[in-house]
Amino acid sequence: MEQILNQLEELQLVLQYSSEHATLEISLTVGERIMVNQERAALFRALDGIKTDFTQSVTIITKINRMLYLIERTDWKPKIYNYGS
């Protein structure tokens, strides 16, 4: 369960990083973002005890790992938006 929660957190960070750095070569395309969200959905199902057979493409896994490396290397943190004020 902890591993799934960590994966969900990492994928959320990757999506945020890609949004804030959309002009970089490493950012995700719309289709790749959809695939990352499909992976997240499979992980949420796994938390509910539902078995899935989702497999992410090697290309997207490589991009995710590159972004996670950059996030860690630069100590990047997502922007916090205050929509209520």
One Martini backbone bead per residue (centre of mass of N, CA, C, O) as a GRO file, in nm:
protein
   85
    1MET     BB    1   0.058   0.062  -0.021
    2GLU     BB    2   0.297   0.258   0.004
    3GLN     BB    3   0.392   0.227  -0.288
    4ILE     BB    4   0.138   0.341  -0.419
    5LEU     BB    5   0.147   0.620  -0.283
    6ASN     BB    6   0.423   0.697  -0.401
    7GLN     BB    7   0.342   0.678  -0.698
    8LEU     BB    8   0.120   0.890  -0.688
    9GLU     BB    9   0.301   1.124  -0.600
   10GLU     BB   10   0.496   1.115  -0.841
   11LEU     BB   11   0.284   1.157  -1.066
   12GLN     BB   12   0.186   1.431  -0.967
   13LEU     BB   13   0.457   1.575  -0.994
   14VAL     BB   14   0.495   1.526  -1.296
   15LEU     BB   15   0.245   1.682  -1.388
   16GLN     BB   16   0.328   1.952  -1.263
   17TYR     BB   17   0.601   1.983  -1.399
   18SER     BB   18   0.496   1.973  -1.689
   19SER     BB   19   0.314   2.226  -1.666
   20GLU     BB   20   0.551   2.431  -1.573
   21HIS     BB   21   0.740   2.284  -1.828
   22ALA     BB   22   0.609   2.283  -2.131
   23THR     BB   23   0.872   2.382  -2.310
   24LEU     BB   24   1.011   2.137  -2.259
   25GLU     BB   25   1.124   1.839  -2.385
   26ILE     BB   26   1.022   1.667  -2.118
   27SER     BB   27   0.747   1.705  -2.158
   28LEU     BB   28   0.417   1.626  -2.180
   29THR     BB   29   0.185   1.514  -2.360
   30VAL     BB   30  -0.139   1.470  -2.380
   31GLY     BB   31  -0.126   1.160  -2.416
   32GLU     BB   32   0.074   1.112  -2.178
   33ARG     BB   33  -0.109   1.227  -1.959
   34ILE     BB   34  -0.328   1.019  -1.994
   35MET     BB   35  -0.149   0.774  -1.922
   36VAL     BB   36  -0.082   0.868  -1.636
   37ASN     BB   37  -0.381   0.874  -1.544
   38GLN     BB   38  -0.428   0.572  -1.592
   39GLU     BB   39  -0.225   0.481  -1.384
   40ARG     BB   40  -0.358   0.616  -1.143
   41ALA     BB   41  -0.626   0.463  -1.164
   42ALA     BB   42  -0.500   0.183  -1.116
   43LEU     BB   43  -0.391   0.253  -0.833
   44PHE     BB   44  -0.664   0.319  -0.702
   45ARG     BB   45  -0.780   0.039  -0.750
   46ALA     BB   46  -0.566  -0.111  -0.582
   47LEU     BB   47  -0.650   0.022  -0.313
   48ASP     BB   48  -0.945  -0.129  -0.353
   49GLY     BB   49  -0.862  -0.432  -0.463
   50ILE     BB   50  -0.828  -0.395  -0.773
   51LYS     BB   51  -0.739  -0.565  -1.043
   52THR     BB   52  -0.480  -0.483  -1.276
   53ASP     BB   53  -0.322  -0.463  -1.628
   54PHE     BB   54  -0.146  -0.220  -1.632
   55THR     BB   55   0.080  -0.077  -1.888
   56GLN     BB   56   0.347   0.108  -1.936
   57SER     BB   57   0.538   0.275  -2.135
   58VAL     BB   58   0.869   0.315  -2.189
   59THR     BB   59   0.865   0.612  -2.270
   60ILE     BB   60   0.713   0.717  -2.018
   61ILE     BB   61   0.896   0.602  -1.802
   62THR     BB   62   1.142   0.764  -1.890
   63LYS     BB   63   1.020   1.046  -1.846
   64ILE     BB   64   0.951   1.013  -1.551
   65ASN     BB   65   1.243   0.958  -1.454
   66ARG     BB   66   1.363   1.225  -1.556
   67MET     BB   67   1.180   1.411  -1.387
   68LEU     BB   68   1.249   1.297  -1.108
   69TYR     BB   69   1.545   1.374  -1.127
   70LEU     BB   70   1.502   1.682  -1.158
   71ILE     BB   71   1.340   1.727  -0.903
   72GLU     BB   72   1.565   1.632  -0.711
   73ARG     BB   73   1.811   1.799  -0.814
   74THR     BB   74   1.638   2.091  -0.782
   75ASP     BB   75   1.419   2.093  -0.558
   76TRP     BB   76   1.137   2.082  -0.663
   77LYS     BB   77   0.832   2.278  -0.632
   78PRO     BB   78   0.518   2.334  -0.633
   79LYS     BB   79   0.287   2.544  -0.691
   80ILE     BB   80   0.078   2.759  -0.494
   81TYR     BB   81  -0.264   2.804  -0.513
   82ASN     BB   82  -0.503   3.078  -0.446
   83TYR     BB   83  -0.845   3.076  -0.528
   84GLY     BB   84  -1.005   3.222  -0.275
   85SER     BB   85  -0.849   3.530  -0.286
   0.00000   0.00000   0.00000
